[in-house]
């Protein structure tokens, strides 16, 4: 980490980063990958890291991350699912132009179809388990929006078919308790924060460590 900071100034605070931008110098950040994407050949305490910059960094092999709907060079994080390591998160810009992580189109579609399948069949135990599992995804703002879409689609199925019982009384969806366990708000646009006391970037971790020592 110190080598990367000496080479690319990855631990600067926001004011210093803004000064570098005004000077038209590269601004680099070092991010931590989610625990769920840690490859098996690098067990803890190895930390998967991601080096991002707004310009090409000297001495680094870099790829340009594209934000178009069908980029030639998307940036993926993988996760263990279906018995293998597969691309699961893709870095894109949201509607406000901020970089964030989304579920890949294939994975998002699979999660949505599974939820709708259980909802249409009225298989509430499996739907509850599925919705509860969605709440454990790393809630980047892009992932958050996709998970909320799944919730709305499931809610529409429930409202169309199961809103009232035969006696005419309103019924509470059996999956509502699972949704209530979801995080209240998404993570910062590109940061990673599993718990409020953990840092999102190595710069934040370094500052916390400096203050504590």
C-alpha positions, 0 to 999 in steps of 0.5 A, spaced: 500 500 500 505 504 501 509 503 495 502 504 491 501 511 495 508 513 493 507 511 486 500 514 485 498 518 491 492 513 492 491 515 500 490 523 498 484 526 502 478 529 497 481 536 498 488 533 495 484 529 490 481 536 488 487 539 487 490 534 483 484 534 478 485 542 478 492 541 476 490 536 471 494 530 474 492 523 475 487 521 481 488 514 483 484 510 488 485 504 491 478 500 493 477 493 497 473 488 493 467 485 497 468 479 501 464 475 497 468 475 491 475 473 494 478 468 490 480 461 493 487 462 491 488 468 496 485 466 502 484 471 508 488 476 510 489 477 503 485 483 501 483 483 493 484 490 491 482 495 485 486 500 482 482 506 479 484 512 476 481 518 471 487 518 467 492 512 465 498 511 470 505 510 468 508 503 469 501 500 470 497 495 465 490 498 465 484 498 461 479 503 460 472 502 463 467 504 459 460 506 461 456 504 455 450 499 455 454 494 451 462 496 453 467 492 450 471 492 456 467 492 462 470 491 469 467 485 473 467 482 480 466 475 480 463 471 485 462 463 487 455 461 484 453 455 480 459 451 482 464 456 479 467 463 479 462 467 475 462 474 473 457 477 478 458 485 479 459 490 473 461 497 474 457 502 470 454 509 471 447 510 474 442 515 472 446 520 475 452 519 472 456 516 478 460 510 478 457 504 482 456 496 481 450 493 478 449 485 478 450 483 471 444 482 466 444 475 466 445 474 474 439 480 475 435 476 470 436 469 474 434 472 481 428 476 478 425 470 474 426 466 480 422 471 485 417 471 480 416 464 479 415 463 486 410 468 487 406 466 481 406 459 484 404 462 491 410 458 494 411 463 499 416 459 503 421 459 497 419 466 496 421 468 503 428 465 503 429 468 496 427 475 498 431 474 505 437 472 501 437 478 496 438 482 502 445 479 503 447 482 497 452 488 497 448 493 496 452 498 492 447 503 489 446 500 482 445 493 486 440 496 490 436 499 485 435 492 481 433 489 488 428 494 489 425 492 482 425 485 484 421 487 490 416 491 486 415 486 481 413 481 486 409 486 490 405 487 483 404 479 483 402 479 490 397 485 489 394 482 483 392 475 485 393 475 493 391 481 496 385 479 499 383 472 502 376 469 501 373 473 507 375 479 504 380 481 509 387 485 507 392 480 508 400 481 509 405 478 504 408 473 507 415 475 505 414 482 508 418 480 514 424 478 509 424 485 506 424 488 512 431 485 514 434 489 508 439 494 509 435 501 509 439 505 504 444 503 499 452 504 499 456 510 497 456 510 489 462 506 489 465 505 496 464 498 499 462 498 506 459 492 509 458 495 516 458 502 519 465 501 522 469 499 516 472 503 511 470 503 504 477 504 501 484 503 503 485 511 504 479 511 509 482 504 513 489 508 513 486 514 516 483 510 521 489 506 523 493 512 524 488 515 528 488 509 533 495 509 533 
